[in-house]
Amino acid sequence: MSSEAGREIPEGMNPDARENWPSTDLISSWLGDAEIDFEFRPGEASPVHAEDPEAVAAARRFRDVLGRFASGVTVVTATSGGEPVGMTCQSFSSVSLDPPLVLFVPAKTSRAWPLIQRSGRFCVNFLGVDQAEVSNIMASRGVDKFADVKWQPSEATGSPMLDGILGYVDCTIYAVHEAGDHYVVIGRVLDLAMTDAEDPLLFFRGQYTTTDG
């Protein structure tokens, strides 16, 4: 039996999802081999061997180079145990048109991901240029993230859909892969829409930016 075939299916995931998992080679080509945090999302980092100067230098270079890739900023939400859950996430991507699949990559240290996993569904909210504060709130720990954030339940999954976003994709969990110090979470899109907002919130070289620079 292969290591993938023997892997336990996470709670909330379709039991037949493993048949549709992307190949290990495909996931590795997208992620690379480095087992350090490449996502750089605010408020969440993965440990590097601080006692090893070479590892620290390699991690710094990895961050600096990958930081040259400008990305949008999203908030991944769910409802778990009747309560809203959210996390800021840069590592989001489309995967497939048929079937419609997307992915995001939470750190193993994420407190929100186990709750999202338990719900079996999630909504990816694309943040607008004026939503840096929302991003910071959703990246923080030890606070009521939704106390001052306006939202409504999405139609397909009931996950929080935030006010002021550019668009969203509403998904069920399709597959989960372990990848170094992160998980690759693939979702099957049930519903999606865009709003009238046009300007995205971007993250570049370790800080927020806009299309105007």
Secondary structure, DSSP 4 states (H G I P E B T S, - for coil): --TTTTSPPPTTS-TTGGGGPPPHHHHHHHH-S--S-----TT------TT-HHHHHHHHHHHHHHTTS-EE-EEEEEEETTEEEEEEES-EEEEETTTTEEEE--BTT-SHHHHHHHHTEEEEEEPBTT-HHHHHHHH-SSS-TTSS--EEE-TTT--EEETT-SEEEEEEEEEEEEETTEEEEEEEEEEEEE-S--PBPEEETTEEE-TT-
